[in-house]
Amino acid sequence: MKKIIVVLPTYNEIENLPLIVEAVFALPVQNLNILVVDDNSPDGTGQLADELAAKSAGRLQVIHRTEKNGLGPAYIQGFKRALDLNADYIIQMDADFSHQPKYILDLLKAIESKDVVIASRFTKGGSVDETWSFYRKLLSWFANRIYTPMILGIPVYDATGG
């Protein structure tokens, strides 16, 4: 049985965290685990993550970072820990539901015949959250369509798509 770890960075996600954890664990997937990487949230997200971990029968673990170091470094630390935990599959997901847990099923189905699966909100069939403001949509579009490929030289359409 494959070990699947969802890396879930958090910063001030006390309201979303229990909802996203519940949504992930509600999926009909065996050996699905969550690794919360909290960036020293002042709202108590880290403490709540510990409480959820205590109730998870070992399916949820928490990394507490002592400073707010950002999303990218949180993902890297989470990926390293997931590999240390012998994850067969690692899924990155934002705690604010910008990456919907229901798509985990599609990712796992696709990985059966692929080496790597990348989800994107900006390809055919993809979409961004309807509740996003115009500014957030514009910022995301600019970062992913202009900055990432042209400035950073990374030829991907959704650098933060999970």
C-alpha positions in Angstrom: 0.0 0.0 0.0 1.4 3.4 -1.0 2.0 6.0 1.7 0.6 9.4 0.7 1.5 12.6 2.5 -0.2 15.9 1.9 2.1 18.7 2.8 0.0 21.6 4.2 1.9 24.8 5.1 0.0 27.1 7.4 0.1 30.7 8.6 -2.9 32.1 10.4 -5.2 29.3 9.1 -7.0 28.6 12.4 -10.4 28.8 10.8 -9.5 26.7 7.7 -7.3 24.1 9.2 -9.9 21.9 10.8 -12.0 22.1 7.6 -9.2 21.2 5.2 -8.1 18.3 7.5 -11.6 17.0 7.7 -12.0 17.3 3.9 -8.7 15.4 3.2 -9.4 12.7 5.7 -12.9 12.2 4.3 -11.5 11.1 1.0 -11.8 7.3 0.3 -8.0 6.9 0.2 -6.1 4.4 2.3 -2.8 5.5 4.0 -3.5 9.2 3.4 -1.6 11.4 5.8 -1.2 15.1 6.4 2.0 17.0 7.4 1.2 20.5 8.6 4.1 22.9 8.4 3.2 25.9 10.6 5.1 29.2 10.2 4.8 30.3 13.8 1.2 31.5 13.3 0.2 34.1 16.0 -3.5 33.0 15.7 -2.9 29.6 17.3 -2.9 27.5 14.2 0.1 25.5 15.4 -1.6 24.6 18.7 -4.7 23.6 16.9 -2.6 21.5 14.5 -1.2 19.7 17.6 -4.7 19.1 18.9 -5.8 17.7 15.5 -2.7 15.5 15.4 -3.5 14.1 18.8 -6.9 12.9 17.6 -5.6 11.6 14.2 -4.3 8.2 15.2 -0.9 9.1 13.7 -2.2 10.3 10.4 -1.4 14.0 11.0 2.0 15.3 12.0 3.1 18.9 12.6 6.3 20.8 12.0 6.6 24.0 14.0 8.8 26.6 12.5 10.1 29.3 14.8 9.7 32.2 12.3 7.6 33.2 9.4 9.9 32.1 6.6 7.4 31.8 3.7 5.5 29.3 1.6 8.4 28.1 -0.5 10.7 27.1 2.4 7.8 25.6 4.2 7.1 23.3 1.2 10.7 22.4 1.0 10.9 21.5 4.7 7.7 19.5 4.3 8.9 17.6 1.3 12.1 16.7 3.1 10.2 15.4 6.1 7.7 13.5 3.9 10.7 11.8 2.2 12.1 11.0 5.7 8.8 9.4 6.5 9.1 7.2 3.4 6.2 8.8 1.4 5.6 7.2 -1.9 3.5 10.2 -3.1 3.8 13.8 -1.9 0.9 16.2 -2.6 1.3 19.9 -1.9 -1.8 21.8 -0.9 -2.6 25.2 0.5 -4.7 25.4 3.6 -7.0 28.1 2.3 -8.8 25.8 -0.1 -7.2 27.3 -3.2 -6.3 23.7 -3.9 -9.4 21.6 -3.5 -9.0 18.3 -1.7 -11.4 16.5 -4.0 -8.8 16.7 -6.8 -6.5 14.4 -4.7 -8.4 11.5 -6.2 -7.7 12.7 -9.7 -4.0 13.1 -8.9 -3.7 9.6 -7.4 -5.5 8.1 -10.4 -3.2 9.9 -12.9 0.0 8.9 -11.0 -0.8 5.2 -11.6 0.5 5.6 -15.1 2.8 8.5 -14.8 6.0 9.4 -12.9 5.0 12.9 -12.0 1.6 14.6 -11.9 1.2 18.4 -11.8 -2.1 20.1 -11.3 -2.7 23.6 -12.8 -5.5 26.1 -12.4 -4.4 27.7 -15.7 -4.7 24.9 -18.2 -7.7 23.6 -20.1 -10.2 22.4 -17.5 -8.6 24.2 -14.7 -10.0 27.2 -12.8 -9.3 29.5 -9.9 -11.6 29.9 -6.9 -14.7 31.9 -7.8 -14.4 33.8 -4.5 -11.0 35.3 -5.4 -11.0 39.0 -5.9 -10.0 40.5 -9.2 -6.7 41.7 -7.6 -5.8 38.2 -6.4 -6.6 36.7 -9.9 -4.5 39.3 -11.6 -1.6 38.8 -9.2 -1.7 35.1 -9.7 -2.0 35.4 -13.4 1.0 37.8 -13.5 3.2 35.7 -11.2 2.5 32.5 -13.2 2.3 33.8 -16.8 4.8 36.6 -16.7 7.2 36.5 -13.7 7.8 32.7 -13.4 8.5 31.9 -17.1 10.0 35.2 -18.2 12.0 36.5 -15.2 12.8 33.2 -13.4 13.0 31.2 -16.6 10.8 28.4 -15.3 8.5 27.1 -18.1 5.5 26.2 -16.0 2.0 27.7 -16.1 1.1 27.4 -12.4 4.2 27.5 -10.1 2.0 27.4 -7.0 -0.6 25.0 -8.2 0.0 22.0 -6.0 
